[in-house]
Amino acid sequence: MDHARRPLIAGNWKMNGLAADAEARGRDLAGRTRAGDAPPCDWLVCPPATAIPVVVAAVAGAPVAVGGQDCHAAASGAHTGDIAARMLADAGCGYVIVGHSERRADHGEDDAAIAAKAAAAHAAGLVAIVCVGETEAERDAGRAHAVVARQIAGSIPAGATAANTVVAYEPVWAIGTGRTPTVDDVQAMHAHIRGCVPPSIDAAALRILYGGSVKPGNAAALLRLPDVDGALVGGASLVVDDFWAIGEATR
Ligand code: PGA
């Protein structure tokens, strides 16, 4: 970690829990951040869309931001079931995840679609967390850096800056599997990403998160890497003790 970039610890709750669970988790986290001697990181939680309002209320006044897990590229219109970025902002979100590998796989989202979503997020005043990451076959074939460079080139829209964009490197094969790349591979990929973001982004100020099986037991080793500026946490973010312990690893 380079402390010029304040680490961001982001929880992606995915499609888990009902509003009461989300509210309780939000309250618990907010209470811990208010208790004093909180770790030196920014906190973000991304609940299921239906739970966003209760979580926004539960963390009100605490240094915990709320984000969406996806948005549509259009500002409004005939898109049944979708959510516009400005609706997320209206609900109290400050961030939105775009291009998560589960969206890329489940919904066939390509780099161009993700760039359009990130642009919509920016237009709505949200920070876009743009996710990239190779599959296991791509890594085994020695193509991980090339794949991620292509995703970065295609998924980050014009006008992206270090203030309105965060990149999350999430190797597909590490998500929800308990497996992670070596710390050397993570650092090499993060440095590679910092070197290939478009010129509108001040690369030295860009926050690049690692995601994929981040747990309390491996967080410190990952978060101390010079080009890792936080974590995007799935499973472990559902347990506040574990999520908090990951934040503690930024000390
Ligand atoms: P995981 O998920 O921490 O459960 O591996 C990470 C993610 O998908 O963002």
Residues whose N, C-alpha, C, O or C-beta is under 5 A from the ligand:
A	BS01	PGA	N12 A174 I175 G176 T177 G211 G212 S213 V214 L232 V233 G234 G235 A236
